[in-house]
Amino acid sequence: MNKYHAAFKAAFPLTLPICAAFLFLGISYGFYICSKGFSPWYPFFTSALVFAGSMEFVLVSMLLSPFEPLYCFLMTLMVNSRHLFYGLSMLEKFKGLGWKKLYLVFGMCDESFAINCSATPPPGIDKGWFMTFVTLLNQIYWVVGATLGGLLGSSLQINTKGLDFALTALFVAIFVSQWQSTDNHAPAITGIAITLACLLLLGPRSFIPPAMVLMLLLFIFAYYKGARQP
């Protein structure tokens, strides 16, 4: 058994639970983007080249709106700002991996980060190829799901009314999951308070980027303040 086969065999079972979730969400995304009038090729290319999960749902409304590069940049940065912290924590693990490091940085998502950060490859398994296959398999699941959703959404006559709520439902599910997984609800309550304040002050068209910037700055400040305490 060569090192590639061994690394794939070790990585594959760990990604199977993610496969089911990514296929389902990817199909939903494919249906959603095609319901907005886009070609079925769009979910394939966006899932393969953007590969940013929830940001891909947000991308649909950006593509349908007037081009505002600064808004797009800030929105993307805020939605995926957690990856800044993921990347910092993986610097040591990615050291010395050569070209594979570039792909691991590009392909990092919540699920791949969770596996690569916590899982230890079995003895004799190449660490770099193990993490690369974890990342690659998870991306393949997402691309396949999105492509299937795009093909089905463009060929089947399905009433997609209300599918816009998929993105809202996704964020609500993430919020509920985070709420239930911790006893410290201060970050969630703070996020809600800041969002409501910005909504009231700035209106529904402009409140999201300022709210996310304020939350990011506040949480960074709280993190470093807590880290300095003995």
Sequence and secondary structure as in RCSB ss.txt:
>XXXX:A:sequence
MNKYHAAFKAAFPLTLPICAAFLFLGISYGFYICSKGFSPWYPFFTSALVFAGSMEFVLVSMLLSPFEPLYCFLM
TLMVNSRHLFYGLSMLEKFKGLGWKKLYLVFGMCDESFAINCSATPPPGIDKGWFMTFVTLLNQIYWVVGATLGG
LLGSSLQINTKGLDFALTALFVAIFVSQWQSTDNHAPAITGIAITLACLLLLGPRSFIPPAMVLMLLLFIFAYYK
GARQP
>XXXX:A:secstr
  HHHHHHHHHHHHHHHHHHHHHHHHHHHHHHHHHTT  THHHHHHHHHT  THHHHHHHHHHHS   HHHHHHH
HHHHTTHHHHHHHHTHHHHTT THHHHHHHHT  HHHHHHHHH    TT  HHHHHHHHHHHHHHHHHHHHHHHH
HHHHHS    TTTTHHHHHHHHHHHHHHHHT S  HHHHHHHHHHHHHHHHH TTTSHHHHHHHHHHHHHHHHHH
HHH  
